[in-house]
Every structure is written in C-alpha cells, then in structure tokens.
C-alpha cells in the first residue's frame, strides 16, 4: 500500500472503512488548517518569550526557577502518551475489540493528567520562589507560553473524556472514529509544541546554572 | 467479508504501522535524552550547547511529523502546500519578530 496517495495528512483509516474513510478527507484537512493556525499562534508566543528573556526586572531568573529533572519527567510523560495514542489509533483502524481502544485511550488520558499534575507542581514551586507572572516581563511571557500549552493539554483531556463517554454510549461509529482521529492529530501536535518548549524555554534556562 | 489473502495483507500492514510507532518512540527518546544529558553534564561553551539543542529539537520535530503524524511523500499536493505554507509564515513571523525586537533593543540601548 506504500504507493497509495494518502487522503489526508495523518493516519488514514484506509479503504476497508468505506464511508468513514471517505468522510475523513474534508474534516481532517479542516482540522489541519486549525492546527497550523494554532502553531502560528504558539510561534508568536515563543517569539514574545524570546524577546522578554532579559526583562527580569531584578526578579528571579530562569536558572533559579526551572527544574531540569521535572522537565525531563514531563517530556517522558507526553512522549509516552503520544505513543499510547498511536496504539489506540491502530486498535481503531484494525477493528480490534472496543475494549482495547478504550484501554489505550484511558492510559493516554492518565498520562496527560499526570503531565498536567507535574506541571502544576512546577508552577507552584516557581511561585514559592517568587516566580509569579506579575513579577517581571520575563515571567509574564513564561506564564503566557507554558500554561498555554498546559491549557491545550487540559482541553485535549476533556475532549478525550467526552469521546470515551461517546464510545460507551454509541460504540465505534463514524462520529467516534472521526473524533478520535482529530484528537490524535491534536495530541501529537501538542507533543511537538512541547519539544519547542523544552528546547527553547527549559534547556537554555537550565544551561546558565551550569555554564 | 475480506478474503484470507486480504486479511494476511492487513495483518502485515498493521505490523508495519505498529513498528513505525515503535521507531518513532525510540528515535524521539534518543533525541530527547541527548540534549538533556548535554545540558546536565557537558562542559561545552554555551553557544555549542545551544546549537546542539536546536539541531536535536529540529530532528525530533521531523521524527514526530514522520512517525506520529504520518507525513511523507504520499501526501496530496494541497496537503503538503498547507504544511509548507504554514511553515513559511511561521518562520517569517518568528524570524522577523526576533530581528526587529533585537535591533530595537540594541538601538535603544536596552541590552
């Protein structure tokens, strides 16, 4: 099948799914347009952060506030949740029992919630060291960027809960399949944004503590 | 009902796609661990460390697009155009903002 042209970017259901596969084409393209505009929004918030790096106004600086270990844990949580969502997508595409799909989605949801938990813990420990959004331009920009991603993850978790309820009530029908496919794109997209966050915010921020 | 032959083909395809996710996970893990290790333990100059972080981040973004979002040469032309155009807009706006703001800071003596 490697010679076939994909109907849309992302995991295609394939011709075996008939009308569900046909219905996906337009919807997935539309969702990609949304994601790309969201990526540009994130890009601008990244630019805001980068231009505010030196605006610490005598307040706490990055190396005093960031915790490399905690960032690493968050990265692993998000990366493994991307993988488990992939497993859920495959369970759906190859028509395994619904229980298997639901189980992978639940694991993904738990990993997402754990990520949010660790992130909230991070913010709390930053606040305890005086790193609150009102302290400096730098911290305002930080709390503009990182919690914006966290909010996206929280929205993804809510969406996943809604889909799980939908699955329990109606089973794996066309609407559920298309919902899961769009959430899969969204979930993988958020993991890509996180690569930007740990590479632009946390790693360079922790670097100064060493060098 | 699909024939036995089609079923076998479908099974092989599922195995390929499963392995693709495993490859994605493995590569992404490696591309994550190396920059974290460099920041934690290496004694390179800050500029070299930044360069490493940037290269590993770009590589990992490519890995995610390839293995998790399944972007490949099999995309339709419109789909690729959407991705490439968004990337173009993103880089113009990002680079433009950083350039203008850095130049402003320099000329205003804010650095």
Boltz contact constraints between the chains, C-beta under 6 A:
constraints:
  - contact:
      token1: [A, 5]
      token2: [B, 74]
      max_distance: 6.0
  - contact:
      token1: [A, 5]
      token2: [B, 76]
      max_distance: 6.0
  - contact:
      token1: [A, 6]
      token2: [B, 74]
      max_distance: 6.0
  - contact:
      token1: [A, 6]
      token2: [B, 75]
      max_distance: 6.0
  - contact:
      token1: [A, 9]
      token2: [B, 71]
      max_distance: 6.0
  - contact:
      token1: [A, 9]
      token2: [B, 75]
      max_distance: 6.0
  - contact:
      token1: [A, 9]
      token2: [B, 79]
      max_distance: 6.0
  - contact:
      token1: [A, 10]
      token2: [B, 69]
      max_distance: 6.0
  - contact:
      token1: [A, 10]
      token2: [B, 70]
      max_distance: 6.0
  - contact:
      token1: [A, 11]
      token2: [B, 70]
      max_distance: 6.0
  - contact:
      token1: [A, 36]
      token2: [B, 86]
      max_distance: 6.0
  - contact:
      token1: [A, 40]
      token2: [B, 89]
      max_distance: 6.0
  - contact:
      token1: [A, 40]
      token2: [B, 90]
      max_distance: 6.0
  - contact:
      token1: [A, 43]
      token2: [B, 90]
      max_distance: 6.0
  - contact:
      token1: [A, 43]
      token2: [B, 94]
      max_distance: 6.0
  - contact:
      token1: [A, 47]
      token2: [B, 94]
      max_distance: 6.0
  - contact:
      token1: [A, 47]
      token2: [B, 97]
      max_distance: 6.0
  - contact:
      token1: [A, 51]
      token2: [B, 101]
      max_distance: 6.0
  - contact:
      token1: [A, 72]
      token2: [B, 36]
      max_distance: 6.0
  - contact:
      token1: [A, 75]
      token2: [B, 32]
      max_distance: 6.0
  - contact:
      token1: [A, 79]
      token2: [B, 28]
      max_distance: 6.0
  - contact:
      token1: [A, 82]
      token2: [B, 68]
      max_distance: 6.0
  - contact:
      token1: [A, 83]
      token2: [B, 25]
      max_distance: 6.0
  - contact:
      token1: [A, 86]
      token2: [B, 21]
      max_distance: 6.0
  - contact:
      token1: [A, 90]
      token2: [B, 17]
      max_distance: 6.0
  - contact:
      token1: [A, 94]
      token2: [B, 14]
      max_distance: 6.0
  - contact:
      token1: [A, 188]
      token2: [B, 68]
      max_distance: 6.0
  - contact:
      token1: [A, 188]
      token2: [B, 69]
      max_distance: 6.0
  - contact:
      token1: [A, 192]
      token2: [B, 61]
      max_distance: 6.0
  - contact:
      token1: [A, 192]
      token2: [B, 64]
      max_distance: 6.0
  - contact:
      token1: [A, 195]
      token2: [B, 57]
      max_distance: 6.0
  - contact:
      token1: [A, 195]
      token2: [B, 60]
      max_distance: 6.0
  - contact:
      token1: [A, 195]
      token2: [B, 61]
      max_distance: 6.0
  - contact:
      token1: [A, 199]
      token2: [B, 53]
      max_distance: 6.0
  - contact:
      token1: [A, 199]
      token2: [B, 57]
      max_distance: 6.0
  - contact:
      token1: [A, 203]
      token2: [B, 35]
      max_distance: 6.0
  - contact:
      token1: [A, 203]
      token2: [B, 39]
      max_distance: 6.0
  - contact:
      token1: [A, 203]
      token2: [B, 53]
      max_distance: 6.0
  - contact:
      token1: [A, 206]
      token2: [B, 39]
      max_distance: 6.0
  - contact:
      token1: [A, 207]
      token2: [B, 39]
      max_distance: 6.0
  - contact:
      token1: [A, 207]
      token2: [B, 49]
      max_distance: 6.0
  - contact:
      token1: [A, 211]
      token2: [B, 46]
      max_distance: 6.0
